[in-house]
């Protein structure tokens, strides 16, 4: 038997470097909780816990703003910033903080006409702000907003925060996201509205469960997005605990459905993969988080769904950057907040941007050397995963090898004329 060896030369590293660039985020990002885009201003906002010119980040934690290729800072907060929304010519900022620029605030502050001011009082964290149907909603861990009991969700009305219906959950600790679907307000988080769990809906009059919700002691929803007539739910969601999809699923108004084979950490198992962000852009739903497989394909924390098919996007956002926590588009560039500090061998300060439009031709079927399957004659390549070299035992007298990169793009077709050569 003759063994044929050839230089495999992983291209994922160099391609990742071409596909992703450091965002140029100033300061020292300790963690980033949110990246958010304001299309009306053509601006990206980013924040969490960032150290700027001080030994203690919580004395001068800013909102970071990106416009026309430049970053600047807004405000100085004394705790973590979680979320943003632009509503009625005002930037709303929510989080854990109690001061901005030394001014007392209560988990919420507003920036308008060049200055900061209080805009409501919340008993605990404000995690997510969203404008839905022309109304501004806040969700989080608070039980009281502007003096009214509201169990994690409030709506802005006439300069005040008011409860959304008469929400009386069987249990509650926090809400993670809010979305509008089929005319109903949908909330997700650690809440139980009987008979379901972790998902609830408000039809303008009453609150009710969304089917069975997300079930199981190890499962929970983190993010919501209405896309192509369905509500998509991402998070840590296990089929082994009775849920329809693995870490992502959709609700059509009457039933839950899987999205292909789902998103996984390890193939064939219900493991601790996480979908942290679902963003729609140009007819695609982008799913970011911490995972290594989507629909059985090798992936690195970022993939798209077009309604019928998953596609994997380039860049090692898992091994290097430890996954995506939040993401948003600025024009056609995707900005991501990551857990780690490097991507493509470059320091990114926990924030990277795509070098233009991301694209992939790896869609729908598993590719690459992650499989233990073999060629038609039973040759098993090794080592698997390979290093700089890949060896294929060869027995037929004539054969072909197709060399592809990790996204399935054909690099070279190699002919073997005779095993005795």
C-alpha positions as CSV (number, residue, x, y, z in Angstrom):
1,X,0.0,0.0,0.0
2,X,1.3,3.5,-0.9
3,X,0.4,6.6,1.1
4,X,-0.1,9.9,-0.5
5,X,0.5,13.1,1.6
6,X,-0.1,16.7,0.6
7,X,0.0,20.0,2.2
8,X,-3.5,20.9,3.5
9,X,-2.7,24.4,4.6
10,X,-5.7,25.5,6.5
11,X,-7.0,28.7,4.9
12,X,-9.5,29.5,7.6
13,X,-7.0,31.6,9.5
14,X,-6.1,33.9,6.6
15,X,-9.6,34.1,5.3
16,X,-10.9,35.0,8.8
17,X,-8.4,37.8,8.9
18,X,-9.7,39.1,5.5
19,X,-13.4,38.7,6.5
20,X,-13.1,40.4,9.9
21,X,-11.3,43.5,11.2
22,X,-10.9,45.1,14.6
23,X,-13.6,47.7,15.1
24,X,-11.2,50.2,16.6
25,X,-13.2,50.3,19.8
26,X,-11.5,52.7,22.2
27,X,-10.5,52.0,25.8
28,X,-10.3,48.6,27.5
29,X,-13.5,46.5,27.0
30,X,-13.9,44.3,30.1
31,X,-17.2,43.1,28.7
32,X,-19.7,44.2,26.1
33,X,-23.3,43.6,26.7
34,X,-24.8,45.2,23.6
35,X,-24.1,46.4,20.1
36,X,-27.1,48.3,18.6
37,X,-27.6,50.2,15.4
38,X,-29.7,53.3,14.8
39,X,-30.6,53.3,11.1
40,X,-32.0,56.8,11.4
41,X,-28.7,58.2,12.6
42,X,-26.5,55.8,10.6
43,X,-24.8,55.0,13.9
44,X,-23.6,52.0,16.0
45,X,-23.8,52.1,19.8
46,X,-21.8,49.7,22.0
47,X,-21.5,49.4,25.7
48,X,-21.1,47.2,28.8
49,X,-18.2,47.7,31.1
50,X,-15.4,49.7,29.4
51,X,-12.4,51.3,31.0
52,X,-11.5,54.8,29.7
53,X,-8.5,56.7,31.1
54,X,-9.1,55.5,34.6
55,X,-8.0,52.6,36.9
56,X,-11.7,52.0,37.9
57,X,-14.1,51.4,35.0
58,X,-17.2,52.1,37.2
59,X,-16.2,55.7,37.7
60,X,-16.3,56.5,34.0
61,X,-18.1,53.8,32.0
62,X,-19.2,55.3,28.7
63,X,-21.6,54.7,25.8
64,X,-19.4,54.2,22.7
65,X,-20.8,55.7,19.5
66,X,-19.5,54.9,15.9
67,X,-20.4,57.2,13.0
68,X,-18.6,57.7,9.7
69,X,-15.7,55.5,10.7
70,X,-15.0,57.2,14.0
71,X,-15.7,56.3,17.6
72,X,-16.5,58.8,20.4
73,X,-17.8,58.5,23.9
74,X,-21.0,59.6,25.6
75,X,-21.6,60.0,29.3
76,X,-19.9,58.5,32.3
77,X,-21.9,55.8,34.1
78,X,-21.2,54.1,37.4
79,X,-22.2,50.5,36.5
80,X,-22.9,48.2,33.5
81,X,-24.8,49.4,30.5
82,X,-27.1,46.8,29.0
83,X,-29.2,48.3,26.2
84,X,-30.1,51.2,23.9
85,X,-33.1,52.5,21.9
86,X,-33.8,55.7,20.0
87,X,-37.4,57.0,20.6
88,X,-38.9,60.4,19.8
89,X,-35.5,62.1,19.1
90,X,-34.0,60.7,22.4
91,X,-31.4,58.1,23.1
92,X,-32.6,55.8,25.9
93,X,-30.0,53.8,27.8
94,X,-30.8,51.1,30.3
95,X,-28.7,48.9,32.7
96,X,-27.5,48.5,36.3
97,X,-26.3,52.1,36.8
98,X,-27.5,54.7,39.3
99,X,-25.5,57.8,38.1
100,X,-24.5,59.3,34.8
101,X,-22.1,62.3,34.8
102,X,-22.6,62.3,38.6
103,X,-26.3,62.8,38.2
104,X,-28.6,60.4,40.1
105,X,-30.6,58.1,37.8
106,X,-32.4,54.8,38.4
107,X,-31.3,52.2,35.8
108,X,-32.4,54.4,33.0
109,X,-31.0,57.6,31.4
110,X,-31.8,59.7,28.3
111,X,-29.6,61.7,26.0
112,X,-31.3,64.6,24.1
113,X,-30.2,68.0,22.9
114,X,-26.6,67.3,23.9
115,X,-27.3,66.5,27.6
116,X,-28.2,63.6,29.9
117,X,-31.2,63.5,32.2
118,X,-33.2,60.9,34.2
119,X,-36.1,59.2,32.4
120,X,-37.8,56.8,34.8
121,X,-37.1,54.8,37.9
122,X,-36.7,51.0,37.9
123,X,-36.3,48.7,40.9
124,X,-33.7,46.5,39.1
125,X,-31.8,46.0,35.9
126,X,-33.2,47.1,32.6
127,X,-31.8,44.5,30.1
128,X,-33.5,45.3,26.8
129,X,-35.1,48.3,25.2
130,X,-37.1,48.0,21.9
131,X,-39.3,50.1,19.8
132,X,-42.2,47.9,18.6
133,X,-45.2,49.1,16.7
134,X,-44.2,52.7,17.4
135,X,-44.1,52.2,21.2
136,X,-41.0,51.9,23.4
137,X,-40.8,48.9,25.7
138,X,-38.3,48.0,28.5
139,X,-37.8,44.5,29.9
140,X,-35.5,43.3,32.6
141,X,-35.3,42.2,36.2
142,X,-37.3,45.0,37.7
143,X,-40.6,44.5,39.5
144,X,-41.5,48.2,39.8
145,X,-41.2,50.9,37.2
146,X,-42.1,54.5,38.1
147,X,-44.0,53.3,41.2
148,X,-46.1,50.7,39.4
149,X,-45.8,46.9,39.7
150,X,-45.0,45.5,36.3
151,X,-43.0,42.2,36.6
152,X,-40.2,42.9,34.1
153,X,-42.0,44.8,31.3
154,X,-43.1,48.4,31.0
155,X,-44.1,50.8,28.2
156,X,-43.2,54.4,27.7
157,X,-46.3,56.7,27.6
158,X,-46.6,60.5,28.0
159,X,-43.2,60.7,29.6
160,X,-43.8,57.9,32.1
161,X,-43.3,54.1,32.3
162,X,-46.6,52.1,32.7
163,X,-47.4,48.4,33.1
164,X,-48.3,46.4,30.0
165,X,-51.6,44.9,30.9
166,X,-52.2,43.1,34.2
167,X,-49.3,40.6,34.2
168,X,-49.6,38.2,37.1
169,X,-47.0,35.5,36.6
170,X,-46.9,32.3,38.6
171,X,-43.1,33.0,39.0
172,X,-40.7,35.7,37.8
173,X,-37.0,36.7,38.1
174,X,-36.1,38.4,34.9
175,X,-37.0,39.0,31.2
176,X,-34.4,38.9,28.5
177,X,-36.2,40.1,25.3
178,X,-39.5,41.4,23.9
179,X,-40.8,41.2,20.3
180,X,-44.0,41.9,18.3
181,X,-45.5,39.0,16.5
182,X,-49.0,38.7,14.9
183,X,-50.0,41.8,16.7
184,X,-49.1,40.4,20.1
185,X,-46.3,41.5,22.5
186,X,-44.1,38.5,23.2
187,X,-41.7,38.3,26.2
188,X,-39.0,35.7,27.0
189,X,-37.1,35.0,30.2
190,X,-37.4,33.5,33.6
191,X,-41.1,33.9,33.9
192,X,-44.1,31.5,34.1
193,X,-47.5,32.4,32.8
194,X,-49.5,29.2,33.2
195,X,-49.7,26.8,31.6
196,X,-46.6,27.6,29.6
197,X,-43.0,28.5,30.7
198,X,-40.5,31.2,29.9
199,X,-42.6,32.7,27.0
200,X,-45.7,34.8,27.3
201,X,-47.9,37.0,25.0
202,X,-50.1,40.0,25.4
203,X,-52.9,40.6,22.9
204,X,-53.8,44.1,24.1
205,X,-56.2,42.8,26.8
206,X,-54.8,39.7,28.5
207,X,-51.6,37.8,29.0
208,X,-51.4,34.1,28.1
209,X,-48.7,31.5,27.5
210,X,-47.1,30.8,24.1
211,X,-47.9,27.1,23.8
212,X,-45.8,25.1,26.2
213,X,-43.1,27.8,26.0
214,X,-39.5,26.6,26.6
215,X,-39.5,23.7,29.0
216,X,-36.8,21.9,31.0
217,X,-34.6,22.8,33.9
218,X,-31.5,23.4,31.7
219,X,-33.4,25.3,28.9
220,X,-34.1,29.0,28.6
221,X,-34.8,31.6,25.8
222,X,-32.4,34.6,25.4
223,X,-33.5,36.3,22.1
224,X,-36.5,36.8,19.9
225,X,-37.0,37.9,16.3
226,X,-40.0,37.9,14.0
227,X,-38.9,36.7,10.6
228,X,-40.9,35.6,7.5
229,X,-44.2,35.1,9.4
230,X,-42.7,33.1,12.3
231,X,-41.4,34.0,15.7
232,X,-37.8,32.7,16.2
233,X,-36.6,31.9,19.7
234,X,-32.9,31.5,20.5
235,X,-31.1,30.6,23.7
236,X,-30.1,27.5,25.5
237,X,-32.9,25.2,24.4
238,X,-32.7,21.4,24.5
239,X,-34.7,19.0,22.5
240,X,-33.8,16.3,25.1
241,X,-36.0,18.3,27.6
242,X,-39.0,18.3,25.3
243,X,-38.5,21.4,23.1
244,X,-39.0,21.4,19.4
245,X,-35.6,22.8,18.3
246,X,-32.0,22.6,19.5
247,X,-31.0,26.1,20.8
248,X,-33.2,27.7,18.2
249,X,-36.8,27.1,17.2
250,X,-39.8,28.9,15.6
251,X,-43.4,29.5,16.6
252,X,-45.9,29.8,13.8
253,X,-48.8,31.1,16.0
254,X,-50.0,27.6,17.0
255,X,-47.0,25.2,17.3
256,X,-43.2,25.2,17.7
257,X,-41.0,23.8,14.9
258,X,-37.3,22.8,14.7
259,X,-34.9,24.8,12.3
260,X,-33.2,21.9,10.6
261,X,-31.0,20.0,13.0
262,X,-30.6,23.1,15.1
263,X,-27.5,24.6,16.6
264,X,-25.2,22.4,18.7
265,X,-21.9,22.4,20.6
266,X,-21.3,18.7,19.8
267,X,-23.1,16.7,17.0
268,X,-25.7,14.3,18.1
269,X,-26.1,15.7,21.6
270,X,-28.1,18.3,23.5
271,X,-25.2,20.3,24.8
272,X,-24.5,23.8,26.1
273,X,-24.5,25.7,22.8
274,X,-26.1,29.1,23.0
275,X,-27.8,31.5,20.6
276,X,-27.4,35.0,22.1
277,X,-28.5,37.2,19.2
278,X,-30.9,37.0,16.2
279,X,-30.7,39.8,13.7
280,X,-32.5,40.2,10.3
281,X,-30.6,41.9,7.5
282,X,-31.4,41.9,3.7
283,X,-33.8,38.9,3.9
284,X,-31.5,36.7,6.1
285,X,-31.8,35.9,9.8
286,X,-28.3,36.0,11.4
287,X,-27.8,33.7,14.4
288,X,-24.8,34.5,16.6
289,X,-23.7,32.9,19.8
290,X,-21.5,30.1,21.1
291,X,-21.7,27.0,19.0
292,X,-19.6,24.7,16.7
293,X,-22.3,23.2,14.5
294,X,-25.4,24.4,12.7
295,X,-27.7,21.9,10.9
296,X,-24.8,19.3,11.3
297,X,-22.3,21.6,9.5
298,X,-19.1,22.8,11.2
299,X,-19.6,26.5,12.3
300,X,-17.9,29.0,14.5
301,X,-20.6,31.0,16.2
302,X,-22.3,32.7,13.2
303,X,-24.7,31.4,10.6
304,X,-27.6,32.6,8.5
305,X,-31.1,31.2,7.8
306,X,-33.1,32.2,4.7
307,X,-36.3,30.5,5.7
308,X,-35.4,27.1,4.1
309,X,-31.6,26.7,4.5
310,X,-28.8,27.3,6.9
311,X,-25.5,28.8,5.7
312,X,-22.2,29.1,7.6
313,X,-20.3,32.4,7.6
314,X,-16.5,32.7,7.7
315,X,-14.3,33.5,10.7
316,X,-13.3,31.6,13.8
317,X,-15.6,33.5,16.2
318,X,-15.5,30.6,18.7
319,X,-12.0,29.2,19.1
320,X,-10.4,32.7,19.0
321,X,-13.1,35.1,20.1
322,X,-15.0,32.7,22.4
323,X,-18.4,33.4,20.7
324,X,-20.7,36.3,20.0
325,X,-22.6,38.1,22.7
326,X,-24.4,40.7,20.6
327,X,-24.4,42.0,17.0
328,X,-25.8,44.6,14.7
329,X,-25.4,45.9,11.2
330,X,-23.9,49.3,10.2
331,X,-24.8,49.6,6.6
332,X,-23.5,46.3,5.2
333,X,-20.9,45.6,7.8
334,X,-21.7,43.4,10.8
335,X,-20.4,44.5,14.1
336,X,-20.1,41.8,16.8
337,X,-19.4,42.0,20.5
338,X,-17.4,38.9,21.5
339,X,-16.4,37.2,24.7
340,X,-12.7,37.1,23.8
341,X,-10.1,39.6,22.6
342,X,-8.7,38.1,19.4
343,X,-9.9,37.2,15.9
344,X,-7.9,36.3,12.9
345,X,-4.7,36.6,15.0
346,X,-5.5,40.3,15.7
347,X,-6.4,42.0,19.0
348,X,-10.0,43.2,18.6
349,X,-10.8,44.5,22.2
350,X,-14.0,42.3,22.2
351,X,-15.4,44.1,19.1
352,X,-15.0,43.2,15.5
353,X,-16.6,44.3,12.2
354,X,-16.9,42.4,8.9
355,X,-14.9,43.6,6.0
356,X,-17.9,44.3,3.9
357,X,-20.6,41.9,3.0
358,X,-20.2,38.4,4.5
359,X,-20.9,35.5,2.2
360,X,-20.7,31.7,2.2
361,X,-21.2,28.9,-0.2
362,X,-21.4,26.3,2.6
363,X,-25.1,25.7,2.9
364,X,-27.4,22.8,3.9
365,X,-25.0,19.8,4.1
366,X,-22.0,18.8,6.2
367,X,-18.6,19.5,4.7
368,X,-14.9,19.2,5.6
369,X,-12.8,16.7,7.5
370,X,-14.9,16.7,10.6
371,X,-16.7,13.6,9.3
372,X,-15.4,10.1,10.0
373,X,-17.0,8.9,6.7
374,X,-14.6,7.8,3.9
375,X,-14.2,7.7,0.2
376,X,-15.7,5.2,-2.2
377,X,-12.9,2.7,-1.7
378,X,-12.9,2.9,2.2
379,X,-9.9,5.2,2.7
380,X,-10.0,7.1,6.0
381,X,-7.9,10.3,6.1
382,X,-5.8,11.0,9.1
383,X,-5.2,12.8,11.4
384,X,-8.7,14.0,11.9
385,X,-8.9,17.0,12.5
386,X,-5.7,17.4,10.5
387,X,-2.7,19.6,11.2
388,X,-0.6,21.0,8.4
389,X,-0.6,17.7,6.6
390,X,-3.4,15.2,5.7
391,X,-2.6,11.6,4.8
392,X,-4.9,9.5,2.8
393,X,-4.3,5.7,2.4
394,X,-4.8,4.9,-1.3
395,X,-5.5,1.6,-2.9
396,X,-7.2,2.1,-6.3
397,X,-4.9,2.5,-9.3
398,X,-6.7,5.8,-10.4
399,X,-8.4,8.3,-8.2
400,X,-9.2,12.0,-7.5
401,X,-9.1,14.1,-4.4
402,X,-10.9,17.4,-4.1
403,X,-9.2,19.8,-1.7
404,X,-11.6,22.3,-0.1
405,X,-11.4,24.9,2.6
406,X,-13.4,24.7,5.7
407,X,-16.4,26.4,4.0
408,X,-16.5,23.8,1.2
409,X,-15.0,26.0,-1.5
410,X,-13.0,23.9,-4.0
411,X,-9.3,24.8,-3.9
412,X,-7.7,22.1,-6.0
413,X,-8.5,18.8,-7.8
414,X,-5.7,16.3,-7.3
415,X,-5.4,13.3,-9.6
416,X,-3.6,10.1,-8.5
417,X,-2.5,8.1,-11.6
418,X,-1.2,4.9,-10.0
419,X,-0.8,3.6,-6.5
420,X,2.5,2.1,-7.4
421,X,4.0,5.5,-8.5
